[in-house]
Amino acid sequence: MQTFNKKIPVDLFDVIIVGGGVAGLAAAMTAGQSGLRVLLLEKTVLGGSVAVLEEVSEYPGIEKISGWELTQTIVKQARNSGCLLYDSIEVTGVQRSENGRFEIHCSGGDSFRARSVIVSTGGQPKLLGLKDEARFAQHGIHTCAQCAGARYKGRDAVIAGNGSHAVRAALHLVNLGCRVFFITGDAKIFGDANLIKKLLNHKKFYFMDGCHVATLAGDETLHEIEVANLASGNLQKLEVAAVFAYRGIVPTSMIVNAEKDAKGFLLVDENFMTSLPGVFAAGRIVYEDLPIQVMVGDGSRTALSAASWLQSAG
Ligand SMILES: Cc1cc2nc3c(=O)[nH]c(=O)nc-3n(C[C@H](O)[C@H](O)[C@H](O)COP(=O)(O)OP(=O)(O)OC[C@H]3O[C@@H](n4cnc5c(N)ncnc54)[C@H](O)[C@@H]3O)c2cc1C
């Protein structure tokens, strides 16, 4: 990560937001509109996981929009409200100093000061934990059907996992003409009931419950997997072009020393404040599997909470 080379005109921000996914962007926009001095720092690309989605169709008031257009519009709105937003800068730690201010340390050695912090760093998709998984990464093993699915148009693919994102991913793949094997250790599919019904009625959808992907095989790209039945231990070979892992996320919460649950998600109160007064959290760092519109709403609410906390803190 390179050293930050921008001249920042503010010595003390009201709020520094760590992570520029939809939750962080919505927090920035709302905080900016509330008159706060805001700095948002993003490790990779402003927009986070949503930026790469080909299509978002569940956002209220917008029938269909690309993830890129949706997120870059929020970036524009946040900048228009006076926020400073930067990409390609990784925050390595959040520290509270004795005067109650926060020091935000970055990988290039830069640090910034704020009166409050919003952590919206999301998480990394959990992989399958199988031999050769790294070798096939992006060559048959993926974690986003909406990003890589088009490469496998009309071919056989697997969704390994469960939950609402897995359901949307499966629907995306059957719509691309793929035959989709939905492999989960669970006895049922979790997610939107209407979408599940659609999938179960689709002639190219196969639900394999009580199973998991046990082995991966191929040369340069993935060609075949073995599926293990959890009850019997029986193995079944399947020739497939791709496996999409939907096993939830590992939250990126190590930069802040606040209370977490057993999986590492940050614990917050009804105002989205963590166990550290003045440090708030929003989005996928708090909840695992909720849709974009909820993350946006939570981001905005977190900013309003931070604004009223700052007012009461004086
Ligand atoms: C493959 C996939 C498909 C999905 N499909 C859908 C869908 O169709 N519909 C739907 O409603 N939801 C979908 N989701 C969920 C949706 O993407 C999330 O709800 C949403 O992205 C959460 O936003 P967020 O801002 O909390 O986290 P993220 O979007 O993950 O953003 C977190 C940001 O923080 C940054 N960051 C992390 N650590 C640091 C650090 N140390 N310093 C600076 N920045 C940091 C990351 O780079 C990232 O940009 C999908 C998610 C995935 C992974």
The ligand as an SDF file (V2000), in Angstrom:
LIG
                    3D

 53 58  0  0  0  0  0  0  0  0999 V2000
  -20.5960  -12.0450   -3.8780 C   0  0  0  0  0  0  0  0  0  0  0  0
  -21.6120  -11.1530   -3.2200 C   0  0  0  0  0  0  0  0  0  0  0  0
  -22.8370  -10.9450   -3.8430 C   0  0  0  0  0  0  0  0  0  0  0  0
  -23.8010  -10.1620   -3.2250 C   0  0  0  0  0  0  0  0  0  0  0  0
  -24.9950   -9.9800   -3.8430 N   0  0  0  0  0  0  0  0  0  0  0  0
  -25.9210   -9.1970   -3.2660 C   0  0  0  0  0  0  0  0  0  0  0  0
  -27.1610   -8.9230   -3.9100 C   0  0  0  0  0  0  0  0  0  0  0  0
  -27.3930   -9.3660   -5.0230 O   0  0  0  0  0  0  0  0  0  0  0  0
  -28.0780   -8.1550   -3.2490 N   0  0  0  0  0  0  0  0  0  0  0  0
  -27.8130   -7.6430   -2.0070 C   0  0  0  0  0  0  0  0  0  0  0  0
  -28.6680   -6.9640   -1.4470 O   0  0  0  0  0  0  0  0  0  0  0  0
  -26.6510   -7.8630   -1.4030 N   0  0  0  0  0  0  0  0  0  0  0  0
  -25.6920   -8.6000   -1.9920 C   0  0  0  0  0  0  0  0  0  0  0  0
  -24.4980   -8.8100   -1.3910 N   0  0  0  0  0  0  0  0  0  0  0  0
  -24.2790   -8.2110   -0.0690 C   0  0  0  0  0  0  0  0  0  0  0  0
  -23.7890   -6.8040   -0.1710 C   0  0  0  0  0  0  0  0  0  0  0  0
  -22.6510   -6.7840   -1.0050 O   0  0  0  0  0  0  0  0  0  0  0  0
  -23.4690   -6.3510    1.2220 C   0  0  0  0  0  0  0  0  0  0  0  0
  -24.6490   -6.3060    1.9620 O   0  0  0  0  0  0  0  0  0  0  0  0
  -22.8480   -4.9760    1.2220 C   0  0  0  0  0  0  0  0  0  0  0  0
  -21.7530   -4.9450    0.3430 O   0  0  0  0  0  0  0  0  0  0  0  0
  -22.3740   -4.6310    2.6030 C   0  0  0  0  0  0  0  0  0  0  0  0
  -21.7950   -3.3710    2.5410 O   0  0  0  0  0  0  0  0  0  0  0  0
  -20.6470   -2.9610    3.5410 P   0  0  0  0  0  0  0  0  0  0  0  0
  -20.3800   -1.5370    3.2330 O   0  0  0  0  0  0  0  0  0  0  0  0
  -21.0000   -3.3410    4.9160 O   0  0  0  0  0  0  0  0  0  0  0  0
  -19.3930   -3.8950    3.1820 O   0  0  0  0  0  0  0  0  0  0  0  0
  -18.4920   -4.0160    1.8940 P   0  0  0  0  0  0  0  0  0  0  0  0
  -19.2220   -3.7830    0.6540 O   0  0  0  0  0  0  0  0  0  0  0  0
  -17.7740   -5.3210    2.0630 O   0  0  0  0  0  0  0  0  0  0  0  0
  -17.4440   -2.8390    2.0650 O   0  0  0  0  0  0  0  0  0  0  0  0
  -16.4360   -2.8400    3.0400 C   0  0  0  0  0  0  0  0  0  0  0  0
  -15.2860   -2.0080    2.5170 C   0  0  0  0  0  0  0  0  0  0  0  0
  -14.3220   -1.8080    3.5490 O   0  0  0  0  0  0  0  0  0  0  0  0
  -13.0330   -1.8320    2.9710 C   0  0  0  0  0  0  0  0  0  0  0  0
  -12.0370   -2.1220    3.9960 N   0  0  0  0  0  0  0  0  0  0  0  0
  -11.8800   -3.3030    4.6630 C   0  0  0  0  0  0  0  0  0  0  0  0
  -10.8550   -3.1880    5.5210 N   0  0  0  0  0  0  0  0  0  0  0  0
  -10.3670   -1.9280    5.3910 C   0  0  0  0  0  0  0  0  0  0  0  0
   -9.3030   -1.2270    6.0160 C   0  0  0  0  0  0  0  0  0  0  0  0
   -8.5400   -1.8010    6.9490 N   0  0  0  0  0  0  0  0  0  0  0  0
   -9.0590    0.0490    5.6470 N   0  0  0  0  0  0  0  0  0  0  0  0
   -9.8460    0.6650    4.7050 C   0  0  0  0  0  0  0  0  0  0  0  0
  -10.8790    0.0350    4.0820 N   0  0  0  0  0  0  0  0  0  0  0  0
  -11.1230   -1.2350    4.4250 C   0  0  0  0  0  0  0  0  0  0  0  0
  -13.1310   -2.9170    1.9170 C   0  0  0  0  0  0  0  0  0  0  0  0
  -12.1280   -2.8000    0.9470 O   0  0  0  0  0  0  0  0  0  0  0  0
  -14.5410   -2.6940    1.3680 C   0  0  0  0  0  0  0  0  0  0  0  0
  -14.5430   -1.8550    0.2390 O   0  0  0  0  0  0  0  0  0  0  0  0
  -23.5260   -9.5760   -1.9830 C   0  0  0  0  0  0  0  0  0  0  0  0
  -22.2860   -9.7610   -1.3730 C   0  0  0  0  0  0  0  0  0  0  0  0
  -21.3250  -10.5320   -1.9880 C   0  0  0  0  0  0  0  0  0  0  0  0
  -19.9650  -10.7010   -1.3370 C   0  0  0  0  0  0  0  0  0  0  0  0
  1  2  1  0
  2  3  1  0
  2 52  2  0
  3  4  2  0
  4  5  1  0
  4 50  1  0
  5  6  2  0
  6  7  1  0
  6 13  1  0
  7  8  2  0
  7  9  1  0
  9 10  1  0
 10 11  2  0
 10 12  1  0
 12 13  2  0
 13 14  1  0
 14 15  1  0
 14 50  1  0
 15 16  1  0
 16 17  1  0
 16 18  1  0
 18 19  1  0
 18 20  1  0
 20 21  1  0
 20 22  1  0
 22 23  1  0
 23 24  1  0
 24 25  2  0
 24 26  1  0
 24 27  1  0
 27 28  1  0
 28 29  2  0
 28 30  1  0
 28 31  1  0
 31 32  1  0
 32 33  1  0
 33 34  1  0
 33 48  1  0
 34 35  1  0
 35 36  1  0
 35 46  1  0
 36 37  1  0
 36 45  1  0
 37 38  2  0
 38 39  1  0
 39 40  1  0
 39 45  2  0
 40 41  1  0
 40 42  2  0
 42 43  1  0
 43 44  2  0
 44 45  1  0
 46 47  1  0
 46 48  1  0
 48 49  1  0
 50 51  2  0
 51 52  1  0
 52 53  1  0
M  END
$$$$
